[in-house]
Amino acid sequence: IKYLHWTLPGATAATAANYGTIFIVPTTMTVVGFKEVHETAGSDPGAVTVDLEKLTGTTAPASGTALLSTALSLKATANTVQTGTLTATKADLNLAAGDRLALKDAGTLTAVVGVSVLVELQF
């Protein structure tokens, strides 16, 4: 297993434009886990979430295949690691060389600070 770590430090996590592609897949592999932690929880009254998505070909960020069965809340307790539940569609978790992984945000990111994710990949 290899680990991909990505962080949106400080207040950069409160800007939607800072989410997007985090990894270009160099060889065939499979996503086997996903974890997220944030330093300050979102404060917007609506849902504020982050999801992991697979992008193939020319697919734009925020238009890919969701790899979590449910996006993780960025309003959950700060400094608490959340473990995402991967999609039940196992074929979606398989990555080919040239595919990309991206973070997809949803909601108003007001007050979100310091988002870090860990993607577990198996060759």
QUIKA-V654656 format. One record per residue. N is the residue number from 1. RES is the residue in three letters. SS is DSSP state (helix for helix, strand for strand, loop for the rest). OMEGA is omega in radians with two decimals (* if undefined). D_LAST is the distance of its C-alpha to the last C-alpha in whole Angstrom. Layout:
n/res/ss/omega/d_last
N/RES/SS/OMEGA/D_LAST
N/RES/SS/OMEGA/D_LAST
This chain:
n/res/ss/omega/d_last
1/ILE/loop/3.04/7
2/LYS/strand/-3.11/8
3/TYR/strand/3.06/11
4/LEU/strand/3.14/13
5/HIS/strand/3.13/17
6/TRP/strand/3.14/19
7/THR/strand/2.92/23
8/LEU/strand/-3.01/26
9/PRO/loop/3.03/29
10/GLY/helix/-3.05/32
11/ALA/helix/3.08/34
12/THR/helix/-3.14/31
13/ALA/helix/-3.13/30
14/ALA/helix/-3.12/33
15/THR/loop/-3.07/33
16/ALA/helix/-3.11/31
17/ALA/helix/-3.14/31
18/ASN/helix/3.08/28
19/TYR/loop/-3.14/26
20/GLY/loop/-3.05/23
21/THR/strand/3.12/20
22/ILE/strand/-3.05/18
23/PHE/strand/2.98/15
24/ILE/strand/-3.03/15
25/VAL/loop/-3.10/11
26/PRO/loop/-3.09/11
27/THR/loop/-3.14/8
28/THR/loop/3.10/7
29/MET/strand/-3.11/4
30/THR/strand/3.03/6
31/VAL/strand/-3.12/9
32/VAL/strand/3.10/10
33/GLY/strand/3.13/13
34/PHE/strand/3.09/16
35/LYS/strand/3.14/19
36/GLU/strand/3.00/22
37/VAL/strand/3.08/25
38/HIS/strand/-3.08/28
39/GLU/strand/3.12/31
40/THR/strand/-3.10/34
41/ALA/loop/3.06/34
42/GLY/loop/-3.08/35
43/SER/loop/-3.13/38
44/ASP/loop/-3.11/39
45/PRO/loop/-3.13/40
46/GLY/loop/3.10/38
47/ALA/loop/3.09/34
48/VAL/loop/-2.99/32
49/THR/strand/2.99/28
50/VAL/strand/-3.13/25
51/ASP/strand/3.03/22
52/LEU/strand/3.14/19
53/GLU/strand/3.08/18
54/LYS/strand/3.09/16
55/LEU/strand/3.09/18
56/THR/loop/3.11/18
57/GLY/loop/-3.11/21
58/THR/loop/3.14/24
59/THR/loop/-3.13/23
60/ALA/loop/3.03/25
61/PRO/loop/-3.09/24
62/ALA/loop/3.11/25
63/SER/loop/-3.05/25
64/GLY/loop/-3.14/22
65/THR/strand/3.13/20
66/ALA/strand/-3.14/20
67/LEU/loop/3.04/17
68/LEU/strand/3.11/19
69/SER/loop/3.06/22
70/THR/loop/3.10/25
71/ALA/loop/-3.14/25
72/LEU/strand/-3.11/25
73/SER/strand/3.03/29
74/LEU/loop/3.03/30
75/LYS/loop/3.10/33
76/ALA/loop/-3.10/31
77/THR/loop/-3.14/33
78/ALA/loop/3.08/32
79/ASN/loop/3.10/30
80/THR/loop/-3.11/28
81/VAL/loop/3.05/25
82/GLN/strand/3.08/24
83/THR/strand/-3.14/21
84/GLY/loop/3.04/20
85/THR/loop/-3.11/20
86/LEU/strand/3.11/17
87/THR/loop/3.10/19
88/ALA/loop/3.12/19
89/THR/loop/-3.01/18
90/LYS/helix/-3.13/15
91/ALA/helix/3.14/15
92/ASP/helix/-3.10/15
93/LEU/helix/3.11/12
94/ASN/strand/-3.10/10
95/LEU/strand/3.08/10
96/ALA/loop/3.08/11
97/ALA/loop/-3.14/12
98/GLY/loop/3.01/15
99/ASP/loop/3.11/14
100/ARG/strand/3.00/15
101/LEU/strand/-3.12/15
102/ALA/strand/2.99/19
103/LEU/strand/3.13/21
104/LYS/strand/3.11/24
105/ASP/strand/3.05/27
106/ALA/strand/-3.14/30
107/GLY/loop/3.13/34
108/THR/loop/-2.98/36
109/LEU/loop/-3.12/34
110/THR/loop/3.04/37
111/ALA/loop/3.13/37
112/VAL/loop/-3.13/33
113/VAL/strand/2.96/32
114/GLY/strand/3.11/29
115/VAL/strand/3.07/26
116/SER/strand/3.09/23
117/VAL/strand/3.07/19
118/LEU/strand/3.10/16
119/VAL/strand/3.11/13
120/GLU/strand/-3.07/10
121/LEU/strand/3.11/7
122/GLN/strand/3.12/4
123/PHE/loop/*/0
